[in-house]
Amino acid sequence: MSNFAQLLHNYHQIDKLTIHAVDMCVYLAEIECGQSKFYLKNDAGKIIRFNSRSEIMEVLSDFKVIEAWLLHRSAYDEMIGGPEKVSNELLIRLF
């Protein structure tokens, strides 16, 4: 269960939305509903790429989203030749 049509059919509430900021203007939506956790996919089974987090919120406007997070992973240290860190994640609660 991961495509948008199935999400609309099976759920009216999203327990947790994690928006992955992959690159400039590339965002992915990871959704948790009950025990299910998945990336939002199209009917062809490919993960949907969004241009902004507001685009994700607009697409999911028919759902009650209980909590939402923005997750950004940076490769900056690797890019500048610095030591690799255990985690280069920035996790921000949106609501």
C-alpha positions in Angstrom: 0.0 0.0 0.0 1.8 3.1 -1.1 0.2 4.8 -4.1 -1.9 7.9 -3.8 -5.1 6.3 -4.9 -4.8 3.6 -2.3 -4.0 6.2 0.4 -7.2 8.1 -0.5 -9.3 5.0 -0.4 -8.0 3.5 2.8 -7.1 6.4 5.1 -8.6 9.8 6.2 -5.8 10.6 8.6 -2.0 10.6 8.4 -0.4 9.9 11.8 3.0 11.2 10.8 4.3 12.9 7.6 8.1 13.1 7.1 9.1 15.4 4.3 12.5 14.5 3.0 14.4 17.4 1.5 16.6 15.5 -0.9 18.0 18.3 -3.0 17.1 21.9 -4.0 13.4 21.7 -5.0 13.2 17.9 -4.6 11.0 16.6 -1.8 9.6 13.2 -1.0 6.7 12.3 1.3 7.1 9.5 3.8 3.8 8.6 5.4 2.9 6.7 8.5 -0.7 5.5 9.0 -1.2 3.0 11.8 1.4 0.3 11.4 2.1 1.2 7.7 5.0 3.3 6.7 5.7 4.1 3.1 6.8 6.7 0.6 4.0 8.2 -1.5 4.1 6.7 -5.0 2.2 7.2 -8.3 0.1 4.5 -10.0 3.2 3.2 -11.8 4.9 2.5 -8.4 7.5 5.3 -8.6 8.1 7.6 -5.7 6.5 11.0 -6.3 8.9 13.9 -6.4 7.6 17.2 -5.3 9.0 20.7 -5.9 8.2 22.1 -2.5 6.9 21.1 0.9 3.9 23.3 0.3 3.1 21.2 -2.8 3.1 18.1 -0.6 0.7 19.8 1.9 -1.6 20.8 -0.9 -1.7 17.3 -2.4 -2.5 15.9 1.1 -5.0 18.7 2.0 -7.9 16.2 2.1 -6.2 14.3 5.0 -5.9 15.2 8.6 -2.2 15.2 9.3 -1.5 14.7 13.0 2.2 15.6 12.9 4.6 16.7 10.2 8.5 16.8 10.1 11.1 18.1 7.7 14.2 15.9 7.4 17.3 17.2 5.6 20.5 15.1 5.3 23.6 17.0 4.3 26.8 15.7 2.6 28.6 18.9 3.2 31.4 17.5 5.4 32.1 14.8 2.7 32.1 17.4 0.0 34.7 19.6 1.6 36.9 16.7 2.6 36.1 16.9 6.3 35.8 13.9 8.6 32.6 11.9 8.2 30.1 12.5 11.0 27.9 9.9 12.5 24.8 11.9 11.5 24.4 15.0 9.4 20.6 15.1 9.7 18.5 18.1 10.5 15.0 17.2 11.7 12.5 20.0 12.2 9.0 19.6 13.5 6.6 21.5 11.3 3.5 20.8 13.5 
